Amino acid sequence: MNTAAIKKTEIIRQLARVSEKELDKIKMCIESVIMESSRLNQPRHTLKGIWKDKGFDRLNDLEEEIRQARKELGESILRKEP
């Protein structure tokens, strides 16, 4: 018998001695472990390269361009009348 099967058998034997109230806690704990495990096994998505070949590479100083765009947008908003 492999070690996983032995551990499962041991757990089942020990569960027989646990009260119903405690079984609910154990069930929640097991479900939490299963969810965490399945979440960790999912492929990770990355956004690396999402802006490649979109024209941003032609900007010499991207941060300055963004600052300027924000300034122009802010001024445009302030000029609008209610």
Secondary structure, DSSP 8 states (H G I E B T S, - for coil): --HHHHHHHHHHHHHTTS-HHHHHHHHHHHHHHHHHHHHHTS-----TTTTTTSSGGG-S-HHHHHHHHHHHHHHHHHHS--
